[in-house]
Amino acid sequence: MINGTLGKQYLIGGQNEISNFQLIHAIVAAYESITNKKVDWNWFEYVSDRKGHDFRYAINIQDFLSDFPNFKLSDFEENLKQTVQSYL
């Protein structure tokens, strides 16, 4: 980050947009992989969307990537697994 433009703000994201549904399945898969236990899906309650619910949160990281082309993003699944492990 030393070579960034002084005073410039950078949006940094993972370029792996997923839905909430996909995220909960990824968390469960990480948990099951670590613990060798099956998750009881009765813990989860599906509800209808709220009025005005944002369907997507996304940022444009093109400025960041153009100023830091050699920046390597970490692996989402591996880091999710490490996060889940840290809570156990």
C-alpha positions as CSV (number, residue, x, y, z in Angstrom):
1,M,0.0,0.0,0.0
2,I,3.0,2.2,0.2
3,N,2.8,3.0,-3.5
4,G,-0.8,4.2,-3.3
5,T,-1.9,7.8,-4.1
6,L,-1.7,10.0,-1.0
7,G,-5.2,10.9,0.2
8,K,-6.9,8.6,-2.2
9,Q,-9.6,6.2,-0.8
10,Y,-9.6,2.7,-2.1
11,L,-12.5,0.2,-2.0
12,I,-11.2,-3.2,-1.3
13,G,-13.4,-6.2,-1.8
14,G,-13.1,-9.9,-2.5
15,Q,-14.7,-10.1,-5.9
16,N,-16.9,-13.0,-4.8
17,E,-20.4,-11.8,-4.6
18,I,-22.7,-14.4,-3.1
19,S,-26.2,-14.5,-1.8
20,N,-27.1,-14.8,1.9
21,F,-28.4,-18.3,1.1
22,Q,-25.1,-19.3,-0.5
23,L,-23.2,-17.8,2.5
24,I,-25.2,-19.8,5.1
25,H,-24.5,-22.9,3.1
26,A,-20.8,-22.1,3.0
27,I,-20.7,-21.5,6.7
28,V,-22.5,-24.8,7.4
29,A,-20.1,-26.7,5.0
30,A,-17.1,-25.2,6.8
31,Y,-18.5,-26.2,10.2
32,E,-19.3,-29.7,9.0
33,S,-15.9,-30.1,7.5
34,I,-14.1,-29.1,10.7
35,T,-16.3,-30.9,13.2
36,N,-17.5,-33.9,11.2
37,K,-21.0,-33.2,12.5
38,K,-24.1,-32.6,10.4
39,V,-26.0,-29.4,11.0
40,D,-29.6,-29.6,11.9
41,W,-31.3,-27.3,9.3
42,N,-34.2,-26.8,11.7
43,W,-32.1,-24.1,13.3
44,F,-32.7,-21.9,10.3
45,E,-35.9,-20.1,9.6
46,Y,-36.7,-18.9,6.2
47,V,-38.7,-15.6,6.2
48,S,-40.0,-13.4,3.4
49,D,-37.9,-10.4,2.4
50,R,-38.6,-7.1,4.2
51,K,-39.9,-4.1,2.3
52,G,-37.1,-2.1,1.0
53,H,-34.6,-4.9,1.5
54,D,-31.4,-4.4,-0.5
55,F,-30.8,-7.4,-2.7
56,R,-27.2,-6.7,-3.3
57,Y,-24.3,-4.9,-1.7
58,A,-21.4,-4.5,-4.1
59,I,-18.4,-2.2,-4.5
60,N,-16.3,-1.3,-7.4
61,I,-12.6,-2.2,-6.7
62,Q,-11.2,-1.3,-10.1
63,D,-9.2,1.8,-8.8
64,F,-7.6,-0.5,-6.2
65,L,-6.8,-3.2,-8.8
66,S,-5.4,-0.7,-11.3
67,D,-3.1,0.9,-8.6
68,F,-2.2,-2.5,-7.0
69,P,-2.2,-5.0,-9.9
70,N,-0.1,-7.6,-8.0
71,F,-2.4,-7.7,-5.0
72,K,-3.5,-11.3,-4.3
73,L,-6.9,-11.9,-2.9
74,S,-7.1,-14.7,-0.3
75,D,-9.3,-17.8,-0.7
76,F,-12.8,-17.2,0.6
77,E,-13.5,-20.8,1.6
78,E,-10.2,-21.2,3.4
79,N,-10.6,-18.0,5.3
80,L,-14.2,-18.8,6.1
81,K,-13.1,-22.1,7.5
82,Q,-10.4,-20.4,9.6
83,T,-13.1,-18.0,10.9
84,V,-15.4,-20.8,11.9
85,Q,-12.6,-22.6,13.5
86,S,-11.7,-19.6,15.6
87,Y,-15.3,-19.7,17.1
88,L,-15.1,-23.3,18.1
